[in-house]
Amino acid sequence: MTKKNCLECGEKITGRIDKKFCSDYCRNTYNNSIAKDSKNLVRNINNRLKKNYKILSELNSSGKTKVSRTKLYDKGFDFQLFTSIYQTKTGNTYFYVYDEGYLALENDLFLLIKKEI
């Protein structure tokens, strides 16, 4: 019978012949390190989406508000991140972060709206 070593820490493994790790801790550590980069990407994007959502909802307490691009930028709004786009029949394009949306107007103004769901 051949002795195998843990893929994470290198300790000798006892037990089933198909075991790859000496403990749950080593198994979890190993699997978390493999998926770390993709999990970090998703986590970072979700955090930035949450920040955008918070900014829109704080500025749009009435359900329909006009704000300047500068005010959004000053609060840290990221125009590259949104969850959906809605184009009206008249050609207006609304960008949404979940149920909070915005529409670009003239003179660097934006109309903030809340979608009723």
C-alpha positions in Angstrom: 0.0 0.0 0.0 1.4 3.4 -1.0 1.3 6.4 1.3 0.0 9.6 -0.2 0.7 13.1 0.9 -1.8 15.9 1.4 -2.0 18.2 -1.7 -2.1 21.3 0.6 0.3 20.7 3.5 2.3 17.6 2.4 1.5 15.6 5.5 0.9 11.8 5.2 -2.7 10.9 4.5 -4.4 8.0 6.4 -7.8 6.5 5.6 -9.5 6.0 2.3 -7.2 5.2 -0.7 -8.7 8.1 -2.8 -8.2 10.8 -0.1 -6.3 13.9 -1.3 -6.2 15.9 1.8 -5.4 15.2 5.5 -8.2 17.4 6.8 -11.2 19.5 5.9 -9.1 22.6 6.7 -6.5 21.6 4.0 -9.2 20.7 1.5 -10.9 24.1 2.0 -7.7 26.0 1.9 -6.6 24.3 -1.3 -9.9 24.8 -3.1 -10.2 28.4 -2.0 -6.7 29.2 -3.3 -7.6 27.8 -6.7 -10.7 29.9 -7.1 -9.4 33.0 -5.3 -8.9 35.1 -8.5 -12.3 34.5 -9.9 -14.0 35.0 -6.5 -12.1 38.2 -6.0 -13.2 39.5 -9.4 -16.9 38.8 -8.7 -16.6 40.1 -5.1 -15.0 43.4 -6.3 -17.6 43.9 -9.1 -20.5 43.2 -6.7 -19.0 45.7 -4.2 -18.8 48.4 -6.9 -22.4 47.6 -8.0 -23.6 48.0 -4.4 -21.8 51.3 -4.1 -23.4 52.5 -7.4 -26.8 51.4 -6.0 -26.3 53.2 -2.7 -25.3 56.4 -4.5 -28.4 56.3 -6.8 -30.8 55.5 -4.0 -29.4 58.2 -1.7 -29.6 60.8 -4.3 -33.0 59.7 -5.5 -35.1 59.6 -2.3 -38.2 60.9 -4.1 -38.2 58.4 -6.9 -37.4 60.9 -9.7 -34.5 63.4 -9.4 -32.2 65.4 -11.6 -28.5 65.4 -10.7 -25.3 66.5 -12.3 -22.6 64.2 -13.6 -20.1 66.0 -11.2 -22.3 65.1 -8.2 -22.3 61.4 -9.2 -18.6 61.4 -9.9 -17.9 63.2 -6.6 -19.7 60.4 -4.7 -17.7 57.7 -6.5 -20.2 56.6 -9.1 -18.8 54.2 -11.8 -20.6 54.7 -15.1 -19.1 51.5 -16.5 -21.0 49.2 -14.0 -24.7 48.6 -14.3 -27.0 45.6 -14.3 -29.3 46.3 -17.2 -30.2 48.7 -20.1 -33.7 49.7 -21.2 -34.2 51.5 -24.5 -37.5 53.2 -25.0 -39.4 53.4 -28.3 -38.4 57.1 -28.6 -34.7 56.1 -28.4 -33.9 57.0 -24.8 -31.5 54.7 -23.0 -31.9 54.0 -19.3 -29.2 52.3 -17.4 -30.1 50.4 -14.3 -28.4 49.2 -11.2 -31.0 46.7 -10.0 -34.1 48.9 -9.7 -32.4 52.3 -9.6 -31.9 53.8 -13.0 -30.5 56.9 -14.7 -31.0 58.6 -18.1 -28.4 61.0 -19.6 -30.0 64.4 -20.2 -28.6 67.6 -21.7 -25.9 69.7 -20.0 -24.3 66.8 -18.1 -27.5 66.2 -16.1 -29.0 62.8 -15.3 -32.5 61.9 -14.5 -32.5 59.3 -11.7 -35.6 57.1 -11.5 -36.7 54.1 -9.5 -38.3 51.2 -11.3 -41.4 49.8 -9.6 -41.1 46.0 -9.3 
